[in-house]
Amino acid sequence: MSLYFTRHGETDYNKEYVIQGSIDASLNEKGFNQAKELAKKIKDLNISTIYCSPLLRAKQTAHEIEKVLNIKSIIDTRLREENYGDLEGVSRLDESYLKQRERFAFSYPNGESYLKVAARVYSFLDSIKEEAKNKNILVVAHGGMSRVVNSYFHDMENDEFIKFSIHNCELVKYDF
């Protein structure tokens, strides 16, 4: 069976190209519509379990999917978005952010590093691996998590990792 990964619907932070990280932002109108469309798209995938980040934007996305699939999400704190520390609320084009992104073992000032994020996300994936061999599972999380999840399933060069991204409510399929 398969693991399906999606990023939450759009927020105003996404729209404004600003780092949101651990900021608990809500979906905007477009984000709610994206979540509803995703729910319709996946209704026939025989999803048996939904795992979700504890952040509001992911929970709101999962809730729209729950309505269609009639499944209650399981919140897992290991799926929360990376804490970008002092850079949260800053433009994604900011020089200090762009430079820091390439330093996997360095924590963002008052935040966390990619390596710390990978440790918790890999732990989550390891813990559901057996379940996913027999069932289709959906994970609703974040853009930063999409990089880490993709690196769990595929070897990636550093620049590939940094450039990897999925759109809001895009669906990616992985097989264990």
KACOR-V790173 format. One record per helix or strand of 3 or more residues. SS is the DSSP state (A for helix, B for strand). FROM is the first residue (numbers start at 1). TO is the last residue. Records with the same first field share a line. If there is no record, write none. Layout:
SS = FROM-TO  FROM-TO
This chain:
B = 3-7  47-52  136-141  171-174
A = 12-15  29-42  56-69  77-79  85-87  95-101  114-134  143-153  158-163
